[in-house]
Amino acid sequence: MSLDHILLGYLQTPATGYDLGREFEEGARHFWFAERSQIYPTLRRMEKRGWLESHQAPSERGPQRKVYTRTQEGLAELRTWLTEEPRIGHERLAYIAQAAFLGSVPDLEDAIQVVRRMRAVWEQKLAYLEYAESEVLAQAGDWLDQPREAFHMYSALRLGLAQYRAKLAWCEETIHRLERRRAAAGNDATEEVP
């Protein structure tokens, strides 16, 4: 997956780089990390490839703004990417490596705190997605009857919700097991680390 394809997906209607940055902050940041500063060079590169066109438009405040539109070539590229094999297994999930190597931390309380911090981050992300879901359902009603794009956006939202709920279940299970290990260790809640 690339930032190019995410932006092509968001460009169902013409938008400025600022608008796309806001869309990215509200949605894509839950599954793809990119700095806002990456959006403008990416848009220029995509325009050079012929995937986007742009024009200047008046702004309510300040100078004119550049509005991007997806071209037929851009739509074809998006569709090609969407119908390729899913990119499962290409993610870089640093938190899984942290969880795997927590055995190098001798103090069980430190390990518990790491998992609690993971839980706090995922609780915030889950709360945001639950709020987004409530807004969608309040506006849309039965999501099965929504237009194609809205249906798939909601389906992706449900995948995100399931992902964070599974991560939180893992946190609870792991904290519980670490606390049991700590209790079994008694006053010395450390373990030998080679």
Secondary structure, DSSP 8 states (H G I E B T S, - for coil): --HHHHHHHHTTS-EEHHHHHHHHHHTGGGT----GGGHHHHHHHHHHHTSEEEEEE--SSSS-EEEEEE-HHHHHHHHHHHHS---TT----HHHHHHHTGGG--BHHHHHHHHHHHHHHHHHHHHHHHHHHHHHHHHHSSGGGS-HHHHHHHHHHHHHHHHHHHHHHHHHHHHHHHHHHHHHHTT--B----
